[in-house]
Amino acid sequence: MKVREKFIIISILVLFAIGAIYLVWKPILWLLLLAGPLILMGIFDIIQKSHTIRRNFPVIGRFRYLLESIRPEIMQYFVETDTEGRPLNRILRSLIYRRAKGANDTEPFGTQKDLYHSGYEWMEHSMYAKHNPKEIGDFPRLLIGGKDCKQPYSSSLLNISAMSFGSLSNNAIMSLNKGAKMGNFAHNTGEGGISDHHLKYGGDLIWQIGTGYFGCRNEDGTFNDTTFAQNANRPEVKMIEIKLSQGAKPGHGGILPAIKNTEEIAKIRHIKPGVAVHSPPSHSAFSDPIQFMYFIKKLRDLSEGKPIGFKLCLGRKQEFMDFCEAMIHTGITPDFITVDGGEGGTGAAPIEFSNTMGMPLREGLIFVHDTLVGFGLRKDIKVIVAGRIITGFHMARAIALGADACNSARAMMLSIGCIQALQCNTNTCPVGVATQNKSLVKGLVVEDKAPRAKNFQAATIHSFLELVAAAGLDSPSELRREHISKRVGMYIVKTYDEIYPYMEENSLLRIDTIPDSYKKFFQLTRIMK
């Protein structure tokens, strides 16, 4: 006998039993308060047609959906080990929380990593290590601005990566911006435009311009020179970043769910409220590399010479080669390039794009850096990276591979209270970070969280400088690929310069010095003949 038939028989017997007992003992009717709802629930389960489990297993089938709804919490709190959590494991999350709170960030009893597992990486120290980070200068800065830049920016080596107001709550934006102000580092606005929450505390801003041109668009969604100039010349805006693609969903425009598109957000973005907003996958202001270079020049002129750069997750290598050739052809170069890895995170993305689209950070960074070196452009352009930059070692590895500075998004979110609940796309973030639900946002107190963002950034920079000092180096700029080793097999270890040999400067400008791995790109070149 199936569960459905058993439920029907048991329900009939219970009702008959209650009726029979009622003849001699009337208080038995109180039992209907318990039995009645269960029977009605079971009857509804049987007649509904949407859920097979509930139809075949009335009442008890509902427990499947209950357990499913709390599965993430069960996994995070009771099942996963310290090294298994995704996208950030418990070791990394705990480190962020402790550094944000200014607590002890040391670990007892040695590493939990398997040092003999393929993929393990380590940094080579020196017998002549520096005594402490102060010997190489505490909190070094990076000057960003090329030959055509009139207002270069002195940047921290670790800044807040792009996250829009809309994706994040107003209190989260204010916490990050106030923390940036307190710690003297920069806050990338994300493509959602500049809001009052970005401006309230006066933290340095990197204004990101996406394909939707939010904050500088006409009614038809095209770029508007006037509104761009108004925002670009705000004193808080230190640099402008053109977003070509992002690691979490390269080739796909940004997504703002309708439930997050409030009246306030719609006003900032110059769009209609209450509807889902999907940014176009590509820009309408340019359609080839030459036009893109002139667009960069246009933004630099409209912003009165502020640093202009672009962000991309590397896809087709040929297209980046075309960019470099366009720079040489026009004489126009960006002041910086932000390389986002395919492991980057976001509030909402199609799973196929998150899991299988876009080049991972290390490979993308190495190709961008080497290509710029090969074309003789690297000295004029700063390279910034983003994509799971959490610890001082992550910074050291990125800079050793060719970066000048780093951005971090998820670590900064965790520093102000994110618990990795993975509800960014549902507007139900329980800690008020990635939601527009006013009741949930109210729980995030800016005065408490802002110092935590500042503390985390400072502690991570400090740990990075300690690694640089341990390597015996005088400056972070001295980090090279040979300083990082990687186990590529059980008995095989290579340094990154062995895995990815250096590119000779200007080697891509002459046919006889082009590396074999690059020759195929020149056979396909369309811009310069």
N, C-alpha and C positions, 0 to 999 in steps of 0.2 A: 504493500500500500504506500502510495506517494505521500509526501509531507502535506501537499495541498489537501488531499482527501482526509488525512488524519486531522488537520486543522478544522475542517468542516464538521467532522464527527465530534471532535472534542468540544467545539463551540456549542453545538446542539445539546450535548450532554450537560455542559455547564449551565446553560440556560434552563434546561429542564430541572436540573438539581436545585438551582436557586428557586425556581417556581415551586417545587415540591416542599422544600424546607420552609418557604415563606408561609405556607399554610399553618405551620406550627410555631414558627419563630420569625416574626416580621423583621427584626434587625438584619437578617441575612441580605436584605436589599442593598445594604451599604457595600456589599461585595461587587455590585454592578459598577461602582465607581472605578474599580480596577479592571474587572473583566470586560465591561462594556466598551471602553475605548480600544482595548486590545482586539476585541472581536471586530469592531468597525474598521480598525486599521487593517486587519487581516482580510476582510471582505474587499476593501479598496485595493489592496495588493493583488487580489485574485482577478478583479475585473479590469485593472489598468493593463495597458499593453506596451508600455515603454521599457519596463525593466523585467527581463526574464527571471532573474534571481528572485525578485520579490513575488513574481507571479507563481513560481514553483515552490517557493519557501516563504509563505506568508509570515509576517512579523519578524521571524528570526533572520530573514534575508536582509533586513534593514541594518543589521549589525555589520554587514560587510561594508556598507557605505560609511558607517560611523567610524570603523577602524581605518578605512582609507583616508578619512578626513584628518585623523590625528597621526597618520603614519609618519609624516616628516618630523613631528615632535618626538615620537617614540624612537625613531632612528637617531635623531640628534642627541637626545638626552640619555638613552639607554643602550643603544645597539652599536653605533659607530665607534671605532677606536679613535685615539688621538690623531692618527695619521690618515684616516680614511675619508673624512668628510669632504664634500664637494659643494661648490667650487673651491672653497677655502676650508682646510681641515682645522680641527680643534686647536692644534698647536699654534697655527698662525692666528686664529681668531683670539685665542687667549693672550698671545703676545701683543696684539693690537690693543686689547682692552687694558692690559697692565700698563703699557706705555702711555696710553691716553689718560689713565688715572694717576700716572706718576708712581706706580707701585713697582715692586721688585720684578724685574723681567728676566731673571736668571732661571735656568732649568737644573734640576738635580739628577744625579746618577748617570749622566752621559746621554748621548744622542739616542733617539728612538729610530733613526733611519738605518736601513740596510746599506752599509758602505760598500758592499760588494755586488750590489744590484746594478745592472746596466742602466746608465742614465744618471748615476750619482755624480755630483759635481762638488768640487772644493776649490778654495783659493790658496795659492802657494804663499806661505809666509817667508819672512827673511830672518836670518840670524842677527841682522842689524836693524831690528824693528825700532820704530820711534817709541818714545816713552808714553805718549798720549796724543790724542788728536790735536791738541793745541800747538804741537810742534809744526803741523802742516797748515795751521790757520783754522780756527773754529769757524764753521759755517761759511765756506767760500761761496762766492757769487759768480754768475755767468752773465757776461754782457752780450745781449742779443741785438743785432742791428748790423746790416751790411753796408756796402758803399753808398747806397742811395737812401739809407735811413737817416732821418734828421732827429729822431727822438729815441735813441737806443734805450733798452730796458735792462737794468741789472736784476737778473732773475735768481731765485733760489735754485738749488739743484733738485729739489723735490717740491712739486706744486700739486694743486687739486686738479684732477682731470675733469673732462667735460661731463657735466650733469645738469640738465635743464630744470628750471622752475616749471613744474608741471609733472615731470617725472619725480622730482623731489618736492617736498612740502615747503611752505614759506619759512617755517621755523628751522628746517634742515638747511636751507640756503643761507639763512641769517647766521646759523651756528658756524657753518663752514667759512662764510665770509668774515665774520668777526674773528674766528680763529686765524684766518690768513692775515688779517690786519695785525693781530697780536704777535704773530710769529714772523711777519715780514716775508710772506711768500704769496704766490699768485693763485687766483681762483678762476678756473675756466667756466664760463657761463653755460656751456652747452649750446645747442642750436636753437633753444627756445626763446632767445632774446634776453634783453636786460630788464630786470624788474626793479621795483623800489627796494625789494629785499636784498638785491645785490648791492645796492647803493647805500643802504642805511648806515653801515659801519665803516664804509670807505676803504675796504680791502682792495688790493690791486686786482684788476680784472683782465682776463684774456677773453675778448668777445669772439665767440664762434659764430660764423656765418654758414648756415647749412643750405641745402637745396631749396628749402621753403622760404628762405630770406626773411625769417621772423624778426621783426623789429626794423626791417629796412625793405619792405615789399610794397608793391602796388596792389590794387584790388584783384588783379588777375594773377597774382603770385610772382610777378617778375621783380627784378631788382630795382630799388628806388634810390637814386643818388642822394637826394636831399635828406631823407630820414637816416640813411647810413651816416652821412657826414655829421648830423646832429648827435648821434650816439657815439660815433667813433672819436669825436673830439671832447668827450667827457673826460675830466682829469683822472677818473678812476680807471678808465680803459687804457691799459699800457701796451697791449698788442692785439692784433686781429688775426684770427685763424679761420681759413676757408676750409670747411669740412667737405672732403671729397667722398670719404667712406669711413666707417668705423668697424672695429674688429668684431663686434658681436653680430653685426648683420651687414657686411660689405655688399654693395650692389643693391641694397634695399634702403629706402628712405626711412627716416625716423618715424616712430609710432607713438601717438598720444591717444590712449583709450578715451572714448567719449565720456566715461564716468569721471575722468580726471580733468576734462576740459571745462573749467569753470568760467564764469563771467570775467574774472580778473585775468586769468591766463589768456582767454580769447582776446581781451583788449590789448594785452602786451604783444601778442603775436599777430594782431590785425586779422583775426579769423572769426568764424561764427562759433559761439559756445555750444556745448552739449553734443557735439558730433565728433566722431573719431577723426583724427588728423593723421594722414599718411603723407609724409614729405616725398617729393619726387625722388626717384633713384639717381638722378643726375641733374646738373646745373643747366639752367636756361640762359645764363649770362655768357656762356662760352661753349663751344662745341669741338675745339681742337686745341692742341698744346700751345700754338702761337697765340690764339685768342686768350687762353688762360694766362699767359705771361702778361699780356696787356691788361687783363682784368686785375692782376696783382698790382701793376703800376697804377691803375686807376684808383684802387683802394688806398694805396700809399699816398697818392696825391690828395684824395679826399680827406684823409686822416691827418694831413699836414706832416707826413713823414714818419708815422709810427711804424714799428716793425710789423710786416705782413708775412704770414706763412700759410702753410696748408697742412691738413691732416689727412692721412690715408692709411688704410690697411692694404698692404700690397697684394695685388692680384696678378694680372698679366704683366710680366716684367718688361715686355716690349713697350708698354705704355709709359712706364717710368723712364725708360731710355729716351722715348720721344720727348718727355718733359725736359730732360737734361739737354738734348739737342736744341730744343726751343729756347732754353736759357742762353745757350751760346749764340744762337742765331739772332736773338733779339737784344742781347746784352742785359736782359732783365732777370734778376734772380730773387727768389723769396729770401727773407731774412732767417727763416727757420722752417724746418719740416718736422712734423710730428708723425712718428710711425706707430700705428696701433696694431697690436697683435690679434690674431684670430681668437685668442683666448680671452679677449676683452669681454666685459660684462655690460649689461644694459637692463633697463626696466622692462622692456617687452621686445621680443624678437621671435620670428619663426624658427622652430627648432632645427630645421635643415640648414638655415643660415648660421646659427650659433655653432652647430657641430661640424659642419663640413665645408663652409665657405670662408675663404680668406687665409692668407699665409700667417703662420705663427710668428710671434714677435722676433725671436732670435734670427730666423732665416730672413725675415723681412728687413730687420735692422741691418744685417750684414750686407744684403744686396744693395740697399739704399746707400749706406756708407761707402761701400766699395765702388759703386757706380759714380757717386759724386767725386770720389778721389780720382778715378780713372779719367773723368772729364775735366779734372782740375778745378772743380767747383766747391770742394769740401771746405776750403779755408774761408769761403764767403758765407757759408750757410751752417747754422747750428742745427743739430739733430736732437730732437726730444723723443722720448719713447713712453708708451703706456701699454699696459697689459700684465696684470697681476704683479705689480711692483709693490711688495709688502714689507720686505726687510732690507737691512743694509746690504746683505749679500746680493739681493736682486738688483739693487742700484749698482753695486760694484761690477756685477756680471754685465749689465747693460752698457755701462760706460766702457768697460774693457772691450766690448764688441764693437764700439763705435759711437755710442751716444754721448751727448754733452750734458743732458739733464733728463729727469724722469718726472712723469705725472702718475698719480694714483687716484683711483676713484673708489673702489670697493673698500679699500683699507680706510679711507677717509670717512666713508659711510659708517663702518664699524666703530670708528673712533668716537662718533657722536651718538652711538646707541644701537645701530643696526645689529640684529641677531641672526642674520641669514635665514629668515623665515621663508624666503622664496615666494613672497606674495606681492612683489613689486608691480606686477601687471594686473592685479585685481583690486587695487585701491583699498586693501585691507591690511596694510603693513601695521603690525601690532605696536610698533614703537614710534609711529608718526614720522618716519623718515621718508618713505616712498609712497605717500598717500596724500589725497586732498580732503580726506574725511576730517572735518574740523574737530570732532570729538577725540580722534586719535592723535591729531597733530598737537592738541593742547597738552598732551603728556610729555612732549619734548620741550624742555626748558632751555632757551638759548643761553642764558647766563651760566648754566651748568655745563652745557655741551661745548661751547666755543673754546674754553680753555683746554678741553680734551683734544680737540683737533690740533690745537697749537702744540700740546705736549707730545702727541704722537709724531708729528712732523719733526719736532726738535730731537726726540729720542732716536728716530730712524736715521736722521742725518748724523747724529752723534755715533751711532753704531757703524754706519758706513765709514765715517772718518777713522774709527778705531781699526777697521779692516785695512784701510789704506795705510795707516801707520804701521800695522802689523806686517804689511808687505814691504816695509822699509822705504816707502815712496814719499816724496816731498809734496806731492799734489795729486788730487784725483785725476788730473789730466794725464798723468804718467801711467795710468792703468792701461795694460795691453792684453791682447788675447792670450799671450803666453802665461799670464798670471792666473788663468782659470783652467783647471784640468777637469776632464770628464771621462768616466768609465764607459767605454763603448762596447765592452764585452767582459766576460768573467776575468780574462787575463790581459786585457788590452786597455791601456789608458792613453789618452791623447790630450794635449793642450788645444785650446781653440784655434791657435794659429796653425796647428797641424791639420785640424779639421777644415778650417776655412783660411787658406793662405791669403796673405795681404795682397791687395791690388797696388800695383805700381802707379804713382801719381802721373797723370796725363797719358797713361798707356792706352786709353780709348780714343785718343786724338790722332793716332797714327796707325795705319793698316798693319804695319809690320810688328807692332807691339801689342795688338789686341789679343787677350787671352783666348784660348780655344773655346772656353765655355761661353764667351760673349760673341763669337763670330756670327752665330745664327741670328742675333738681334740686328746686326748691321746688314745682313742679307734682306731683312724685312723692313728696314728703315724707310719711312715714307717722307719725312720732313726735309732732311738735308741730303742732297745728291752730290 
